[in-house]
Amino acid sequence: MRKAAIGHLSFPSDSHCGHIAFVSGGTGGIGSVIVRDLVDLGCLVVVAGRSREKFETLFADLPQDRLTWVDFDAARAIDDGIRYTCEAARCFGRMPTLWVLSAGVHSENRKLSFMNATRDDYESVVSLDFDSTCEMALSAANAMAEEGLPGRIVIVSSSTGGESSWSPYRVAKRACNAFARQVSDELKRDNIGIWCVCPGPTATKMLHYKDGSPINTHDIQAGRLVMPEEVSSLVNELLLRKELFCTGESLFLSGGRGTFDCH
Ligand SMILES: NC(=O)c1ccc[n+]([C@@H]2O[C@H](COP(=O)([O-])OP(=O)(O)OC[C@H]3O[C@@H](n4cnc5c(N)ncnc54)[C@H](OP(=O)(O)O)[C@@H]3O)[C@@H](O)[C@H]2O)c1
């Protein structure tokens, strides 16, 4: 067996058991499935969200000693607020080492274009989907690095980040993909991996999808919406990645949308 010449070559665990995970947007359609899967896989999970009530209702059936809630409203959590949320995330007594950043909003106005988007349209989407997401990733990475903890960070981006950036949402998601690529080089020295997962249109309330609605769509070559469970499965594979050869990548779960299929 060859001996590694440098340290930090592998994540010290084969399973999620014993890890503490942090999920922002954990009360959303994609985030809530990720929370459930992480609990099932043996993690203790910190859910960061805007409404404790929503958290309690949504996860009432899960073992209550395995998950907890911290207050996170990106509209209020600039600068110190993000650091505060990261500190609050130590509520199980240790810093989480698996981070899933899934909080996001889409513009209400779906008819935006380069020509008619206003500064407010950009501000309302980019401040959450890019600014606070990346600030949270950096804050988490710094805290883990300071304690010498290997860690994994997955940002839930979007296949639209690979398309022409004609809307604030696309700008924000493209910027997240670029951020992960750029910052990964520094983070891997501390054995911290970072990825973006880029789903195509997914069956959640963001697309006004309700339980029981049809999942067929013309918005993606596959002809059907991506299911949140499929996003969660990819996120979980990345969280357990042992080596970091592919760190910084954006993985598209979109049947080609945003990559070879430029919608
Ligand atoms: N659905 C899609 O088609 C699709 C496709 C590609 C990528 N995505 C991305 O996937 C991620 C999750 O989306 P989803 O489909 O699960 O949508 P969702 O069901 O609407 O969930 C969005 C989550 O973001 C949280 N959030 C919204 N504004 C916030 C704020 N100011 N501060 C903190 N949290 C806030 C929501 O909290 P509340 O529960 O309090 O509302 C909710 O937990 C987003 O980043 C989205 O851009 C979605």
The ligand as an SDF file (V2000), in Angstrom:
LIG
                    3D

 48 52  0  0  0  0  0  0  0  0999 V2000
  -37.4870   24.1020   -7.0940 N   0  0  0  0  0  0  0  0  0  0  0  0
  -36.7200   24.2600   -8.1470 C   0  0  0  0  0  0  0  0  0  0  0  0
  -37.1630   24.1440   -9.3080 O   0  0  0  0  0  0  0  0  0  0  0  0
  -35.2500   24.5120   -7.9950 C   0  0  0  0  0  0  0  0  0  0  0  0
  -34.4240   24.2330   -9.0800 C   0  0  0  0  0  0  0  0  0  0  0  0
  -33.0680   24.4750   -8.9780 C   0  0  0  0  0  0  0  0  0  0  0  0
  -32.5660   24.9710   -7.7960 C   0  0  0  0  0  0  0  0  0  0  0  0
  -33.3750   25.2320   -6.7440 N   0  0  0  0  0  0  0  0  0  0  0  0
  -32.7500   25.7830   -5.5350 C   0  0  0  0  0  0  0  0  0  0  0  0
  -32.9440   24.8770   -4.4890 O   0  0  0  0  0  0  0  0  0  0  0  0
  -32.9430   25.5720   -3.2380 C   0  0  0  0  0  0  0  0  0  0  0  0
  -34.1510   25.1270   -2.4410 C   0  0  0  0  0  0  0  0  0  0  0  0
  -35.3190   25.4830   -3.1630 O   0  0  0  0  0  0  0  0  0  0  0  0
  -36.7080   24.7080   -2.9940 P   0  0  0  0  0  0  0  0  0  0  0  0
  -37.1000   24.2310   -4.3270 O   0  0  0  0  0  0  0  0  0  0  0  0
  -36.5920   23.7600   -1.8610 O   0  0  0  0  0  0  0  0  0  0  0  0
  -37.6400   25.9400   -2.6590 O   0  0  0  0  0  0  0  0  0  0  0  0
  -38.5750   26.2150   -1.4110 P   0  0  0  0  0  0  0  0  0  0  0  0
  -39.4050   25.0380   -1.1020 O   0  0  0  0  0  0  0  0  0  0  0  0
  -39.2410   27.5100   -1.7370 O   0  0  0  0  0  0  0  0  0  0  0  0
  -37.5340   26.4160   -0.2150 O   0  0  0  0  0  0  0  0  0  0  0  0
  -36.7430   27.5650   -0.1220 C   0  0  0  0  0  0  0  0  0  0  0  0
  -36.0970   27.5980    1.2510 C   0  0  0  0  0  0  0  0  0  0  0  0
  -35.3680   28.8330    1.3610 O   0  0  0  0  0  0  0  0  0  0  0  0
  -35.7560   29.4670    2.5960 C   0  0  0  0  0  0  0  0  0  0  0  0
  -35.6760   30.9200    2.5300 N   0  0  0  0  0  0  0  0  0  0  0  0
  -36.3090   31.7500    1.6720 C   0  0  0  0  0  0  0  0  0  0  0  0
  -36.0140   33.0360    1.9670 N   0  0  0  0  0  0  0  0  0  0  0  0
  -35.1900   33.0040    3.0500 C   0  0  0  0  0  0  0  0  0  0  0  0
  -34.5350   33.9860    3.8260 C   0  0  0  0  0  0  0  0  0  0  0  0
  -34.6830   35.3130    3.6000 N   0  0  0  0  0  0  0  0  0  0  0  0
  -33.7430   33.5980    4.8510 N   0  0  0  0  0  0  0  0  0  0  0  0
  -33.5870   32.2850    5.1310 C   0  0  0  0  0  0  0  0  0  0  0  0
  -34.1850   31.2970    4.4460 N   0  0  0  0  0  0  0  0  0  0  0  0
  -34.9690   31.6550    3.4070 C   0  0  0  0  0  0  0  0  0  0  0  0
  -37.2110   29.0460    2.7860 C   0  0  0  0  0  0  0  0  0  0  0  0
  -37.5700   29.2660    4.1230 O   0  0  0  0  0  0  0  0  0  0  0  0
  -39.1110   29.2220    4.5830 P   0  0  0  0  0  0  0  0  0  0  0  0
  -39.3900   27.7570    4.7300 O   0  0  0  0  0  0  0  0  0  0  0  0
  -39.1100   29.9830    5.8440 O   0  0  0  0  0  0  0  0  0  0  0  0
  -39.8920   29.8440    3.4700 O   0  0  0  0  0  0  0  0  0  0  0  0
  -37.1440   27.5850    2.3800 C   0  0  0  0  0  0  0  0  0  0  0  0
  -36.6700   26.7980    3.4480 O   0  0  0  0  0  0  0  0  0  0  0  0
  -32.9490   27.0520   -3.5750 C   0  0  0  0  0  0  0  0  0  0  0  0
  -31.6640   27.5740   -3.4220 O   0  0  0  0  0  0  0  0  0  0  0  0
  -33.3740   27.0720   -5.0400 C   0  0  0  0  0  0  0  0  0  0  0  0
  -32.8790   28.1890   -5.7160 O   0  0  0  0  0  0  0  0  0  0  0  0
  -34.7100   25.0030   -6.8030 C   0  0  0  0  0  0  0  0  0  0  0  0
  1  2  1  0
  2  3  2  0
  2  4  1  0
  4  5  1  0
  4 48  2  0
  5  6  2  0
  6  7  1  0
  7  8  2  0
  8  9  1  0
  8 48  1  0
  9 10  1  0
  9 46  1  0
 10 11  1  0
 11 12  1  0
 11 44  1  0
 12 13  1  0
 13 14  1  0
 14 15  2  0
 14 16  1  0
 14 17  1  0
 17 18  1  0
 18 19  2  0
 18 20  1  0
 18 21  1  0
 21 22  1  0
 22 23  1  0
 23 24  1  0
 23 42  1  0
 24 25  1  0
 25 26  1  0
 25 36  1  0
 26 27  1  0
 26 35  1  0
 27 28  2  0
 28 29  1  0
 29 30  1  0
 29 35  2  0
 30 31  1  0
 30 32  2  0
 32 33  1  0
 33 34  2  0
 34 35  1  0
 36 37  1  0
 36 42  1  0
 37 38  1  0
 38 39  2  0
 38 40  1  0
 38 41  1  0
 42 43  1  0
 44 45  1  0
 44 46  1  0
 46 47  1  0
M  CHG  2   8   1  16  -1
M  END
$$$$
